[in-house]
Amino acid sequence: MLNVLTIAVDFDGTIVENRYPEIGKPILFALETLQQLQKEGHLLILWTYRSGSQLQEAVKFCNKNGVFFYSVNKSYPEENFDESISRKIQADFFIDDRNIGGLMGWGEIYQHLSRISGNKSKSIKYKNKKSRKGLLSFFKSKI
């Protein structure tokens, strides 16, 4: 049984190269991984420093590339920002290039989240180093 995860994702340096305030090029497999996670029913939250028109540009960029967010800069769509409470949102995981150790590859991120959510069908199983198949093959089939 698949556990639905709420995943907060940063934009600059995580989904796209950091060219803030412009929008950088997509990071390899970021959009494809996020598309797959949303197909599996996980809730994606865009959690970014951007605001105003720069935030709207980032959301539009993601939508144009097939990634749609459950919420943007809040825990759930109906949430009203209240300065008397913490701005930290409620999510099971945060994907951000500012993590200690930096941003792991999107293939690794997908493998990790698949194991946690119980999605065994997409988990990578290695028989030996010469016959590795998994997320990379999934993306190659989409190209």
Steps between C-alpha positions, in 0.01 A plus 500: 500500500631840402538762773418843363779742587489877521821624339615862516731595214714809457520660155830681439795260514267202546255481209698741284856631508530796736476811282275693738315727424497348149397139445793270434511186288325194646725277709542156343197277574343748747181558302466134397542385860244749629257395226540136601453580869178688428377213276551271800272726704754684715422860595759748376542838665713769341697645792715785373645838588324646196196721541278723288550491123823295535305233686225503237765458227642194681154343541419571134833346392428182698140478373622542143736208563234271643555556873202623700520581868253413773599824669750784459694637799243365746407165654165476322322718242252655744762601757519871578838631604500609863810680627431378854585139405805337346542534125634144478256285308379151578660247264640149527812594303674812375707490181738795490846573363585656837487164680810402690702319237316676218239370262529129426419393146134480405536126433618449857218719630244291312648172628496626858142623484384180325641285778336714767161519327494127430508535122680175427423499129743782426768406753835420349636152563862439408602150394850605411668819392469418128123451500378811681152605403259731670420867504752589228343242266159644591615845386673367187173338395332844520753668267 
